[in-house]
Amino acid sequence: MAAEKQRLWLSFSTEAQRKPLICQLAQNFEVLFTIHNASVTKEMGIIALEVEGDREVVKKAIIWLKENGVQVDPVEIQIIEG
């Protein structure tokens, strides 16, 4: 098993915000995650998330997020830590 760590921007639409997707991510996939930053308004939610786990599991988790209406984009390390 190859370990994978990715830092991501998750952008939630109004509809996706109403779902407990981060909770379900933890329950459905064997990954560890850290929320580095979050901003939520009525129109949109954005989370800077670091996900760690087996490479294939991380890929499946990202696909699952996208299938549930979350826009997933890679983030630069300096943005989270800066």
C-alpha positions in Angstrom: 0.0 0.0 0.0 1.4 3.3 -1.0 0.7 6.2 1.3 -0.7 9.4 -0.2 -1.2 12.9 1.3 -3.0 15.5 -0.6 -4.0 19.1 0.2 -7.2 20.1 -1.4 -9.7 22.9 -1.7 -13.2 21.6 -1.4 -15.9 24.0 -2.7 -19.5 23.1 -1.7 -22.6 24.4 -3.5 -25.6 25.3 -1.5 -27.1 21.8 -2.0 -23.9 20.0 -1.1 -23.6 22.1 2.1 -26.8 20.6 3.4 -25.2 17.1 3.4 -22.9 15.7 6.1 -20.2 14.9 3.5 -17.1 15.3 5.7 -18.7 13.0 8.3 -19.6 10.5 5.6 -16.0 10.8 4.2 -14.6 9.7 7.6 -17.1 6.8 7.9 -16.9 5.5 4.3 -13.2 5.7 3.6 -10.1 4.7 5.6 -8.5 8.1 5.5 -7.2 10.7 8.0 -8.0 14.3 7.3 -7.2 17.7 8.8 -9.3 20.8 8.2 -6.8 23.7 7.8 -9.3 26.4 7.0 -13.0 26.8 6.2 -15.4 29.6 5.1 -19.1 29.1 4.8 -21.8 31.5 3.6 -25.4 30.9 2.5 -24.2 30.5 -1.1 -21.0 28.5 -0.8 -18.7 26.7 1.5 -14.9 26.3 1.0 -12.7 24.0 3.0 -8.9 23.6 2.9 -8.5 19.9 3.7 -5.5 17.6 3.9 -6.3 13.9 3.2 -4.0 11.1 4.0 -4.2 7.3 3.4 -3.6 4.6 0.9 -3.3 6.1 -2.6 -6.2 4.2 -4.1 -8.5 5.0 -1.1 -7.6 8.7 -1.4 -8.5 8.6 -5.1 -11.8 6.9 -4.4 -12.6 9.4 -1.7 -12.0 12.3 -4.1 -14.1 10.7 -6.8 -16.9 10.2 -4.2 -16.7 13.9 -3.1 -17.0 15.0 -6.8 -19.9 12.6 -7.3 -21.7 14.3 -4.4 -21.4 17.8 -5.8 -18.1 19.0 -4.3 -15.6 20.7 -6.5 -12.1 19.4 -5.6 -9.0 21.3 -6.5 -5.3 20.8 -5.4 -4.0 23.5 -3.1 -0.5 24.9 -2.7 1.2 24.2 0.6 1.9 27.9 1.2 -1.8 28.8 0.9 -2.7 26.5 3.8 0.3 27.1 6.0 0.8 30.8 5.2 
